[in-house]
Amino acid sequence: MKRYFHGTLSLMRLYLRQNRIFTLVWLLLPGVWVAINTVSSLVLFPTQEALEEMGVSLIDPLTEAMHGPLLDISIAGFVTWRTKVFLVLLGGIFSIVYMIRHTRQAEEQGKRELLSANVIGSLATLAAALVNMVLINAFAAVLAVFAMIALGLGFVGTLAHCLGFFGASCVLGILAGVVAQFFVSATAARGMSFGLLGLLFGLHILWNVSGGQNLLAFLNPLEWPLLIHPFAGEQFRLLLIPLALGATLVALSLWLMARRDVGAGLVPQRTGRAFAKPGLRDLSALAWRTQRGLFLAWSCFYAIFSFALGCASYLMVSAVSSAEALTGLIERLGGVDRAFLSLMLYIFGILISVYVMMSAGILRREEAAKGETLLSMPVRREKLVLSHMVYIFGGSAAIMLMSGLCVGLGAVIGTEDKSALVRLFLEMAGMVPAIWAIGGVALLLFGALPKWMTGISYGLLTLFVLMEIFWEQQQIPEVLYALSPFSWITPLKAIRPTAAPLVLCVATIILTGTGIALFRRRDAAL
């Protein structure tokens, strides 16, 4: 058995060295996030009375759908309630990216074959990635514990909170290690892993909206930080679930890896055609072939989810009508159901900006893998970018418009409001320029800093979301919040600039044009 894991420690050191900056951000973000939320909560609620009077009124139905019920009305309880889902998603995303990078992507790029030429065991690469992922999550949780204790929160509740998101993040990463054994393509493995995370998140929201739990909730990592009850009678025995589930998935991933060939997947790869189809003769056809999986997956998910949301929107009427924080929005939009759907469409728009980042990432990967070959032919650099811009901008717009159409159809069926179809479709269409601005930022980074494009893009998107949260809590001024594209389309503002679409479109054109100009001047696959 020992020979299967020979060289694991050496590979662990290699992986840590290859991902120094990625690991540093992963380690620091959880502690920084809980520290920011703790400080802002102490400023907003200097006394227990202030928390009871104003804090509870800030909990609107959408927030409760995301985070679940507030178990303990205290600063510590409020901070853990507000941060737990974000920390699980953050740790889960980092863990999934890390595991896919050092398993399936390493095999796809030939790195695994080079490593196997040395004296290492057949399971050492997967074992090294698993152990590193668990250790990084553990250190991130320890730093979060120190941050919360330093700010005066109780040790026992803090420990329960951090162990909850630590266990959830590790299980999500281990699940990605299992998924990586099935597919030949790293893109497919990554997409399936994030798809499973999205499914778990959707179930989490549905359970919170329905107000009930079932036994399946105990198998959803997003539910564990709530079920462990930090600062509300901690249930440490719940940690046996992630321990048992994680151990089972680790054993399964190692067993699957031992039974497949290097570079192969358990799902057999389809045999390609001997000759290309007549349509596969230009850059547009090549872009469609590389972008279609992402576009079709997001389109189908949003069409189904949006239609279901529209049909079920009437269920939220009583809950939204009782939220004091939404009183002004309800009056301005002319009804409870309209306020709820407007907020949900706004959240949809923010989430679809992730598709824009992923689509731009495909352009970067295509340039790194095939750029020199393509540009050695009579192909202009602008045409290479334009072939993918159809999906970065046109694809995101199509997904948003389809989402607005489907949620409108569902609302017509659910609420019998015949005007909902056109109203919601136009409302979603009005958000498209803000999502295009995110695409413009991604293309600017593609031209200027291609190696750092992915990290900076997602970092800026996270910053825009944080600005949204701090603006809602009145922690940042309006001028600073205006730097976020989402500030121009948020329904929470009483008055939105009429020139917002024009300003955002002009900004997108400038950012995109600058990115293309910089791409023309730099080396290919830099």
N, C-alpha and C positions, 0 to 999 in steps of 0.2 A: 504493500500500500504506500510506503514511503516514497518509492520511486515515482509515483504519479504526481507528487507535489514537490519534487526536487527543484530547487531554484526559486521557490515562491518568495523568499525574503529579498533576494536580489531584484526580482521583478517589482516587488512593492516599492523599493527605493527608486527604481527606474521610473515607475508611473508617477511617483510623487515629484520627481525632478522634472518630468515632462509637463506637469500641470501645476506649476508653482502658483501662478497668479489665479488660475481658476480655483485652486484649493484655498488660497487665502481669502478670496471673496466668499466662498462657501462657508468658511469657518466664521467669518466676522458678521455676516449679514443677520443671522438669527439674534445674536446678542445686541447688535445695533438696533434691530427692529423692536425688540422688547424694551430696550432702554428709551427709545424715542416715544413709544406709546406710554411708558410709565411716566416719563417727565411731562408729556402733554396732558395726561390724566391728572397728575398732581396740580398742574396749573389750572386746568378747567374745574376741578373739584377739590378745592383746598380743604373742605370739611366733609364729613359723612353726610351732613344734612344737604349740602350742595349736590352731592352725588345722588342722593335719593330724590331730590326735587328736579334736577335738570338732567342727570345722567340717564335715567330711565326713559325720559321723553325723547332722547336721541336715538332710542332703539326702534327704528321703523321696521315694518314687515320684511322689507328686502334685506336689511341687515340681519334680522333674525333668521331669514331663510338661508343666508350664507353661513352664519355662525352658530345657529341653534339657540336654545334658551339661555338666559343669564342665570347661573345657579347661585351666585353669591354677590349681593349688592355691596361691594367694597372696592377700593382701588385695586387690590390684588385680583379680586374676582373679575373686575371689569377689564383689566389688562390681559389676563389669561384668556378670557372670552373673546377679546378683540383680536388677539394675535394667533390663536391656535391653528385656525384653518390656513392662514397665510404661511405659517411656519411649516406645516405639513406639505403644502404645495411647493414651497421653496425648496425644502429638503428633498422632496420627491423628484422634482425636476432636475436638480443637480445630480441626484443619485442615478436617475435614468440616463442622463447624458453621459455621466462618467462610465457607467457599466457598458453602454452600447459602444462608446468610444474605444474601450480596451478589450472588447470581445469581438463583436461582429464587424465593426469598422476596421479594427486592426487586421482581421482576416481578409476583409475585402481589399485593403491596401497592400497586402502581402507582408505586413510586419510580423504577423504570427508565424509565417513560414520561415522568416529570417531568424526569429527567436528560437524556433524549434531546431534550427541547425546547431544551436548550442546544447549544452547538457542541462536540459530542463525537463520536468515531467509533463505528461500530456495534459494534466489538469492544472498546472501551475499558473497559467495565464488567467484563467477564470478565478482560481482561488485567490490570487494576488489582488485582482480587482475587487472581489467581494470583501476581503479583509480590509483593504484600504478604504472602501466605501463606508463600512461600519465604523472604522476608527475615526474617519473625518466627521461623520455624523455625531459620534460620541464626543469629540472635542468641541464641536459646535454647540452641542447641548450643554457641556460643562461651562463654556464661556457665557452662554445665556443664563445659566444658574448664577454665576458670579455677578453678572450685570443686575439681575433681579434682586439678589441679596444685598448688593451694594446700595441699591436704591430703597432699601427698607422693606421689601416684601418677605413674607415668611418662608422659612427654609422648606418645610414639609410640602406645602402647596406648590412652591417653586419647583421642587424636585419632581413632584407628580406631573406638573405641566411639561417640563423639559423631557422627562422620560416618555411621555405620551407622544410628542412629535418626533423624538428620536426613534422610537419603535416603529412608528408609521413610515418615516422616511426610509429606514432600513428595509422594511418589507417591500416598499415600492421599488427600491433599487434591486433587491433580490428578484422580484417579479420580472424586471427588465432583463436580468441575467437569464431567466428561463425563456423569455420571449426571444432572446438573441439566438437561441439554439434552433429556432424553427425556420428562420429566413436567411437567404443568401445575401440580400441587400441590407446594408445598415439603415438606409432610408425606410425600408419596410419595417424593420425591427423597431426603429425609433418611432415611426408613425403608429404602430400597433401599441407600443408601450404608452404613448401619450393618449391614444384612443381609450385604453383601459383606464388611465387616470381621469380622463374626461367623463367616462361612464360612471366611475365611482363618485366623482364630484356631482354629477347629475342626480344620482341616487341620494346623495347626502342632502341636496337641496329639496328633493321631493319629500324625503322623510321629515325634514324640518317644516316644510309648508303644511304637510298633513298633520303635524303635531303628534305623531306616533312613531314608535320604534318597533322593530321586529327582530327576530333572532339573526337575520342576515346582516343587520347593522353591526353586529359584533365582529363580522369578517371584513368590514370596510375600514381601512386605515384612517380615513378622514373622521370617523366617529370616535376613535379611541381617545383623543385628547379631551373630549367631552365626557365620555363614559367613565373616565378615570376620576372625575370630579375634583379637580384641583381647587383648594381652598373651600371645599364644600363637602367634607367628609371623604377624604381620599380613598379610592378603591384600588390599591396597588395590586391586588390579585388579578386585575384585568390584564396586567403585563404578561401573564402566562399565555394569552392569546397570540400577541405578536411573536413571543419567543417560540411557541410551538409551530405557528404558521411559517415563521422565518426559517426555522430549522428544516421543516418539511420542504420548502421551496429550494433551499440550498442543496439538500440531498437530491432533489429532482433535477436541478440544473447540472450538477456534476454527473449524475447518471446519464442524462441526455447527451452531454458533451462527450462522454466516453464512448458513445454508440454512434457517432457520426464522423465523417472525414473532415479534415481541415479544409476550410473554405466552402464546405457544403452545408446545407440546412436540412432539417427534418421534413420540411415542406419542399417537395421536389420542384426544381425550377423548370418552367415551361421551355420546351425546345423552340428556338427561334426559327424564323423563315430562312430558307436558303437564299432568297433574294428579297430586297426591300420592296415594300409596296410602292406603286407609282407616286403616291402622294408624299413619300418620305424623301424629298429631294431638295429641301431648302431648310433654312433656319427656323421658319415658323413651325414646320412639321416636327423638327427636332425638339423645339421648345415645348410643343404640345405633348410629346412623348415623355418628357421629363417632368412636366408640371401637372399632367392630367390626374395622376393619382391623388395628389394633395388637393387639387381643386374639386374633384368629384367627391372625395371623402368629406370635405368641409361643406360642400353644397348639400349632400344628402343629410348630413347630421343637422344642419341648421334648418332645412326644410321640414324635417320631421319634428324637431324640438320646437320650432316656432309655431307650427300648426297646433301641436299639443298645448303649448302655452296659451295661445289664443282661445282654444276651446275651454281651458280650465281657468281663464282669467276671472270669471265671475266668482270663483271660490275665494279670491283674495279681497273681495269688496269689503266685508265686515272688518277684516284685519287692518286694511289700509285706512279705513274711515276712522279707526280709533287711534291712529298715530298722530300725535300733536305736531311732530316735526314736518309732516306732509300737509298740514292744513292749508298753507298758502298755495302750494302746488296744486292741490285738489281744486281749490276755488279758481285758480287761474286757468286750468285745463278743462274745467267744466264737468267734473265728475270723478268719482273714485276709480272706476275702471280705466278711464283715460289716463289718470295719473300713474296707476300701476303699470300699464303697458308702455307708457312713455319712458319710465325709469328702466324697465326691462329692455327696451330697444336700445337705450343708451348703453347699458351694460353689454348688450350684444355687440354694439359698435366697437367698444373697447376690446372685447375678446377677438373680434375679427381682425383687429390690427396685428394680432399674433400671426394670422395667416399671411399678412403682408410681409412680415419679417421672415417667415419660413419660405415664402416664394422667392424673396430676394436672396435668401441663403442658397437656394437651388441654383440661381444664376452664378453665385460665387463658386459653388462646387463644380459647376460645369466649366467655368473658366479655369479652375485649378486642374481639372482632370483632362479636359479636351481643348483648352484655350489655344495652346501652341499649334495643335493640329488644325483646328478650324481657321485660325488666323493665317496659317501658311497657304490657305486657299484664297481665291478671290472673294474674301469676306471682309467687309468693313466692320470696325469695332462698334460703330453706332448701331448697325443692323443686329449684331449679337445682343446688345442690350435691349433694343426695341422689341426683338422677338420674345423676350421674357417680360418686358413691361406690359404686354397685353394681359398677362396673368397677374402681375403685381397690382396693376391699377384696374384693368377691366375685370379680372377675376374677383377682386375684392368688391367691386361695385355690383357685380352680378350676384354674389353671395348675399350682400346686404339687401339688394332689391328683392331677391327671392325670399329672404327672411321676412321683410316687410309685407310681401304679398301673402305669404303663408300664415303669418300671425294675424293678418287682416281677415283672411278667410276663416281662420279658427275663431276669431272674435265675432264675426257675423253669425257663425253657428252657435257659439256659446252664449253671447249676450243679445243676439237678434238686433244688433245695431247695424243697419245697412250702410251707414256712412263710415264705419270703421275701416273698411277695405281701402278706400282711397286715402283716408286720413293717415292711417298707419304706413301705407306705402310711401306717401310723400314725406312723412316724418323720417322714415329710414333713409330715403333718398337725400334728405337734407344733411345727413351725417356723413355722406360719402366723401366730401372734400377733406374732412378732418382725418379720415383714414388714409386718403391719398397723401396728406402731409407726412404721415408716418412712413409711407413708401418713399417719399422724396428724401427723407432723412437717411433711410437705408441705402438708397442709391448714391447719395453723397458720400457715405462711408465706404461704399463699394469702390468708388473712384479714388478716394483719398487714403483710407486706411483699411485695405481689404483684409489683412490678417486679423485685425481687431474688430472687423465689421459686426460679427455676431454678438460678441460680448458687449460692445458699446450700444448696439441697437436695443438689445433687451434691457440693458442698464438704463437707457433713456426712457424706454417704455415703463419700466418700474418707477422711475423718477416721476413721470407724468401721473401715474396712478397714486403715488404718495402725495403729490401736490393736490390731487383731487381730494384725498382724505383730509389733509391738513387745511385745505380751504373750507371744507365742510365744517371742520372744527374751529374755524376762524383763527388758525395759527399762522397763516401767511397772507400777505396783502393781495388785493385784486390784481395789481400790476405784475407781481411775480407769477400769479396763477395764469395770467394771459399768455405766458410763454408756452403753456401746454396746448396742443391742438384741441384737446377735449374741452377746454374752457370755453371754446367758441360754440359748442353744440350742446352743452349740458342743459337739461330741462329744469334744473334747480335754480337757474337764474331767472329773475322776474322779467328782465329785458335782455334780449340777445341782439347783438349788432346785426342790422339788416345786410351789411356788406360782408358778413362773415364768410359765406361761400366764395366770394370773389377774392378776399384776402388769402384764404387758405389755398385756393387754386393757383394764385400768383406765387405764393411761397413754394408750392409743390413744383411749379415750373422752374423756378430759380434753383431750388435744391437739386432737382433732377438734371437740369442742364449743366450745372456745375459738376455734378458727379460724372456725367458722360464726358465732359471736357477733360477732367482729371484722369479718367480711364484712358483716353486717347494718348495722354502724355506719359503714362507710367508703363513699366514693363508688364507683359502678360504673365499671369499666374504668379505675381509678386507675393 
